[in-house]
Amino acid sequence: MSDNMFRFADEFGPLKVIHVYEPSVNLKAILVVDNIAKGPSLGGVRIASDVSTEECFRLARSMTMKNAAAGLPHGGGKVVVYGDPKMPKAKKEQLLRALASALRTEESYVFAPDMGTNEECMAWIRDEIGRVVALPRELGGIPLDEIGATGWGLSHAADVATKYCDFELTGASFAIQGFGAVGKHAARFLTKKGAVLIAASDSCGTIKNTGGLDVNELIQLKTQGKSVADYPDGESLDRDAIIDVACDIWIPAARPDVINEDNLDRLKTKLMVQGANIPVTHAAENRMSQKGILYVPDFIANAGGVICAAMEYHGANEGAVLASVEEKVRRNTELVLTRAKAENIEPRQAANEMAMERVRKAMSFRRFSTFSMGPHFT
């Protein structure tokens, strides 16, 4: 591995970077175990055709910060698999079983779902090696996509954050970029709190209606395999037009880096609650305050899923999970935004400092900071 890979290394990690290649099934994947000072790394398996080693590094570090901020006994890790997330089910099962087999002895990482994978995928991995979270209910799991743990947390982050804005959540308009597993539940919970969904997008398009969209009808369309753009009562637009929708709250809930310096000025919102991991580039995020946009960083706002997964792993029940997600997300959102305001710093900086303090404390108890003499690449 090139020494250039070490440009990502710092005091926290990564501990390991493992490239997996199984030519018999055309499996190409990368595992990054970032830091395990607090416990085995926990993070999702993401399938996409355009993933990269750098993206995997960034996502694994985000998981380290997310797990630390949430007070979980886990470090951060991530797997990316090169492929079409909409590939035939049989092919996906073949790839994920091969991946699990290849990483059978890598006990520093616990598998979890992410984009392109779900509870059924985790059941296949369990059948191979057993080291997995977010299993189907039939296997004793707490299906986070079914209960909407991440969306539940996002709704509470938004509720807390509006106290730092000039509007209330009740009656607030919001738009969701990525009406999928996370976005649909965020919409469901926010509308129950009195907010109004005026626009939503998926990979096929955007639907907009300033008078309000029927969330249940949108969810039904997605269940039928259709696009939100097929919703009959609204203006159908291209998928990137969601960025231009004027609203009180804008929620990115899809891919990384959807907001960058080239399109940041198109945003017309007062509050961003980051449902996706690393949805805004560093350069663009550094300019958001200048534009008068408050934001709740990803690993603070979207921690509901990993809290659910970790609690399942340690034997909790569904009722305890939702209560814990609410308590942890609300508390951390309040801590980060209060700190950012008091110290006149960006919410990202406040969140990073809070999480890093917790990771450093955990590292101080180890003989070696992450069970290793230093970063390790294979």
C-alpha positions in Angstrom: 0.0 0.0 0.0 1.4 3.4 -0.9 2.7 5.7 1.8 0.2 8.2 0.4 -2.5 6.3 2.3 -1.0 7.6 5.5 -2.1 11.2 4.7 -5.4 10.2 6.3 -3.7 9.1 9.6 -3.8 11.1 12.8 -3.8 10.5 16.5 -7.1 8.7 16.4 -6.5 6.3 13.5 -7.2 4.6 11.2 -6.2 1.3 13.0 -6.7 -0.8 9.9 -7.5 -0.6 6.2 -8.3 -3.9 4.5 -9.0 -4.3 0.8 -11.1 -7.3 0.0 -11.1 -8.9 -3.5 -12.8 -12.2 -4.3 -12.7 -12.6 -8.1 -15.0 -15.6 -8.2 -18.0 -13.4 -7.4 -16.4 -10.1 -8.5 -16.3 -8.7 -4.9 -14.3 -5.5 -4.4 -14.6 -4.0 -1.0 -12.8 -1.9 1.6 -13.0 -2.0 5.4 -11.7 0.8 7.5 -11.4 0.3 11.2 -10.8 3.8 12.5 -10.6 3.6 16.3 -11.5 0.9 18.8 -10.4 2.6 22.1 -14.1 2.5 23.3 -14.7 -1.0 22.0 -15.1 -2.9 18.7 -15.8 -0.7 15.7 -19.4 -0.4 14.6 -20.5 0.9 11.2 -22.5 0.1 8.2 -21.8 -1.8 4.9 -22.4 0.6 2.0 -22.9 -0.5 -1.6 -22.4 2.0 -4.4 -20.8 2.1 -7.7 -18.8 5.2 -7.0 -17.4 4.6 -3.5 -13.7 5.2 -2.8 -11.1 4.5 -0.2 -11.2 8.2 0.8 -14.9 8.1 1.3 -14.6 5.0 3.4 -12.0 6.8 5.6 -14.3 9.8 6.1 -17.3 7.6 6.9 -15.4 5.5 9.4 -14.1 8.6 11.2 -17.7 9.9 11.3 -18.7 6.7 13.0 -15.9 7.1 15.6 -17.3 10.6 16.3 -20.9 9.4 16.3 -20.4 6.5 18.6 -18.3 8.6 21.0 -20.8 11.4 21.1 -23.6 9.0 21.7 -21.7 7.4 24.6 -21.6 3.9 23.0 -19.0 1.3 23.9 -17.9 1.1 20.3 -15.4 2.7 18.0 -15.9 3.6 14.4 -15.6 1.5 11.2 -17.1 1.3 7.7 -17.2 -1.1 4.8 -17.8 0.1 1.2 -18.6 -2.4 -1.5 -18.3 -1.5 -5.2 -21.5 -2.3 -7.0 -25.0 -1.3 -7.9 -27.1 -1.1 -4.8 -30.1 -2.1 -6.9 -28.4 -5.3 -8.1 -30.5 -8.5 -8.1 -31.1 -9.9 -4.6 -29.3 -13.2 -5.4 -26.1 -11.3 -6.5 -26.2 -9.1 -3.4 -26.5 -12.1 -1.2 -23.6 -13.7 -2.9 -21.4 -10.6 -2.5 -22.3 -10.1 1.2 -21.8 -13.7 2.1 -18.3 -13.6 0.4 -17.5 -10.3 2.3 -18.5 -11.8 5.6 -16.4 -14.9 5.0 -13.4 -12.8 4.0 -13.7 -10.8 7.2 -14.6 -13.7 9.5 -11.6 -13.2 11.8 -11.7 -9.4 11.9 -13.3 -9.1 15.3 -12.5 -5.4 15.6 -15.4 -4.7 13.3 -19.2 -5.4 13.8 -21.3 -5.4 10.6 -24.4 -3.0 10.3 -26.6 -1.9 7.5 -26.1 1.3 5.4 -27.0 2.5 2.0 -27.7 -0.5 -0.2 -28.0 -3.0 2.7 -30.8 -3.8 5.1 -31.9 -6.2 7.8 -32.2 -9.1 5.4 -28.6 -8.5 4.3 -27.5 -8.6 8.0 -29.3 -11.9 8.4 -27.1 -13.3 5.6 -24.0 -12.1 7.4 -25.2 -13.5 10.7 -25.6 -16.9 9.0 -22.0 -16.7 7.9 -20.2 -15.3 10.9 -22.7 -14.0 13.6 -21.0 -10.7 14.2 -23.7 -8.3 13.2 -26.4 -5.9 14.3 -29.8 -4.7 13.0 -31.2 -8.1 12.4 -34.8 -8.8 11.3 -37.3 -9.0 14.1 -37.7 -12.8 13.4 -34.1 -13.3 14.5 -34.4 -11.2 17.6 -33.3 -8.0 16.1 -34.7 -4.4 16.4 -35.3 -3.5 12.7 -34.1 0.1 12.7 -35.5 0.8 9.2 -38.9 -0.4 10.3 -39.1 1.6 13.5 -37.3 4.6 11.9 -34.7 5.1 14.6 -32.6 7.5 12.6 -35.6 9.6 11.5 -36.9 9.6 15.1 -33.6 11.1 16.2 -33.6 13.7 13.4 -37.0 14.9 14.4 -35.7 15.5 18.0 -32.6 17.2 16.7 -34.7 19.6 14.6 -37.0 20.3 17.6 -34.1 21.3 19.8 -32.3 23.3 17.0 -35.4 25.5 16.3 -34.9 27.1 19.7 -31.7 28.6 18.2 -33.7 29.9 15.2 -36.3 32.6 14.6 -39.2 30.1 14.0 -40.9 27.2 15.8 -41.1 23.6 14.6 -44.9 23.7 14.5 -45.8 25.1 11.2 -42.3 25.1 9.9 -41.8 24.1 6.2 -39.2 21.4 5.5 -37.7 19.6 2.5 -36.0 16.3 2.4 -33.2 15.4 -0.1 -33.4 11.6 -0.3 -36.8 10.2 0.6 -35.6 6.7 1.5 -35.2 4.7 4.7 -34.0 7.7 6.7 -35.9 10.5 4.9 -39.3 9.0 5.0 -39.3 8.4 8.7 -37.9 11.9 9.4 -40.8 13.2 7.4 -43.3 11.1 9.3 -42.1 12.1 12.7 -41.7 15.8 11.8 -45.2 16.1 10.4 -46.5 14.6 13.7 -44.7 17.4 15.5 -46.6 19.9 13.3 -44.0 20.7 10.6 -45.1 20.7 6.9 -43.2 18.8 4.2 -43.2 20.9 1.1 -40.7 19.0 -1.1 -39.0 15.7 -1.3 -36.6 14.0 -3.7 -35.2 10.6 -4.6 -32.9 9.3 -7.3 -35.6 9.9 -10.0 -36.8 13.4 -9.2 -38.3 16.0 -6.9 -41.9 16.7 -6.0 -42.8 20.1 -4.6 -46.0 21.6 -3.2 -45.8 24.6 -0.9 -49.2 23.8 0.5 -47.9 20.5 1.9 -47.3 16.9 0.7 -49.1 13.9 2.1 -46.2 11.9 3.7 -48.2 8.7 4.0 -49.0 8.8 0.3 -45.4 9.4 -0.6 -44.3 6.4 1.5 -47.0 4.3 -0.2 -45.5 5.3 -3.6 -42.0 4.3 -2.5 -43.4 1.0 -1.2 -44.8 0.3 -4.7 -41.4 0.9 -6.2 -42.3 4.3 -7.6 -40.7 7.7 -7.3 -41.8 10.7 -5.2 -42.0 12.4 -8.6 -45.0 10.3 -9.3 -47.0 12.0 -6.6 -50.0 13.5 -8.3 -50.6 16.7 -6.4 -47.5 18.8 -6.9 -44.8 20.2 -9.2 -42.5 17.5 -10.6 -38.9 18.6 -10.9 -35.5 17.1 -11.5 -33.8 15.5 -8.5 -31.3 18.3 -7.9 -34.0 21.0 -7.9 -34.6 20.1 -4.2 -31.6 22.3 -3.4 -33.4 25.4 -4.7 -36.6 24.9 -2.6 -37.1 27.7 -0.1 -37.9 26.3 3.3 -37.3 26.6 7.0 -35.5 23.2 7.4 -33.6 21.4 4.8 -32.6 17.7 5.5 -30.0 15.9 3.4 -30.7 12.2 3.8 -28.8 10.6 0.9 -25.2 10.6 -0.3 -22.1 12.3 0.9 -21.1 15.8 -0.4 -24.4 16.7 -2.0 -23.8 20.3 -0.9 -20.5 21.8 -2.0 -19.1 25.2 -2.9 -20.6 25.1 -6.3 -24.2 24.7 -5.2 -24.2 26.1 -1.6 -25.5 29.5 -2.7 -28.6 27.8 -4.1 -29.8 26.8 -0.6 -32.6 28.9 0.8 -33.1 27.6 4.3 -32.5 28.7 7.9 -31.7 25.3 9.4 -30.0 22.1 8.1 -30.4 18.9 10.0 -27.9 16.5 8.5 -29.6 13.1 8.1 -26.9 11.6 5.8 -23.3 11.1 6.7 -20.9 13.8 5.5 -23.5 15.4 3.3 -21.7 18.7 3.0 -18.1 19.3 2.0 -15.8 21.0 4.5 -15.4 24.1 2.4 -19.1 24.5 1.9 -19.9 23.8 5.6 -17.4 26.5 6.7 -19.5 29.1 4.7 -22.9 28.1 6.0 -22.9 30.4 9.0 -21.9 33.3 6.7 -25.1 32.5 4.8 -27.1 32.5 8.0 -27.8 28.8 8.0 -27.6 27.0 11.3 -26.8 23.3 11.1 -26.8 20.2 13.3 -23.8 18.0 12.2 -24.4 14.6 10.9 -23.0 12.5 13.7 -25.1 14.4 16.2 -28.3 14.5 14.3 -28.4 11.0 12.7 -27.1 8.9 15.6 -30.4 7.2 16.1 -29.6 4.3 13.9 -26.3 3.4 15.5 -27.7 3.9 19.0 -30.5 1.4 18.0 -27.9 -1.1 16.5 -25.6 -0.9 19.5 -28.4 -1.4 22.0 -29.7 -4.4 20.1 -26.2 -5.8 20.2 -26.1 -5.5 23.9 -29.6 -7.0 24.4 -31.9 -3.9 24.8 -35.6 -3.9 23.8 -37.4 -1.6 21.3 -39.0 0.6 23.9 -35.7 1.3 25.6 -34.1 2.1 22.2 -36.5 4.9 21.2 -36.3 6.5 24.7 -32.5 6.4 24.5 -32.3 7.8 21.0 -34.6 10.7 22.1 -32.6 11.4 25.2 -29.1 11.2 23.6 -29.9 13.1 20.4 -31.7 15.9 22.3 -28.9 16.3 24.9 -26.1 16.2 22.3 -27.8 18.7 20.0 -28.3 21.1 22.9 -24.7 20.6 24.1 -23.2 21.3 20.6 -25.4 24.3 19.8 -24.9 25.9 23.2 -21.2 25.4 23.0 -21.1 26.8 19.4 -23.0 29.9 20.5 -21.1 30.5 23.7 -17.6 30.1 22.1 -18.6 31.6 18.7 -17.5 28.6 16.8 -19.0 26.4 14.1 -21.3 23.6 15.2 -19.0 21.2 13.5 -16.1 22.3 15.6 -18.1 22.1 18.8 -19.3 18.6 17.9 -15.8 17.4 16.9 -14.3 18.8 20.1 -16.9 17.1 22.3 -16.5 13.7 20.6 -12.7 13.9 20.5 -12.5 14.7 24.2 -14.5 11.4 24.8 -12.3 9.4 22.4 -9.0 10.7 23.9 -10.3 9.8 27.4 -11.0 6.3 26.3 -7.6 6.0 24.6 -5.9 7.1 27.8 -7.0 3.8 29.4 -5.4 1.7 26.7 -1.8 0.3 26.7 -1.8 1.3 23.1 -4.2 3.9 21.8 -6.2 1.6 19.6 -4.8 -1.9 20.4 -2.1 -1.2 17.9 1.4 0.4 17.6 0.0 2.6 14.9 -2.0 2.6 11.6 -1.9 -0.7 9.8 -2.7 -1.2 6.1 -3.1 -4.5 4.2 
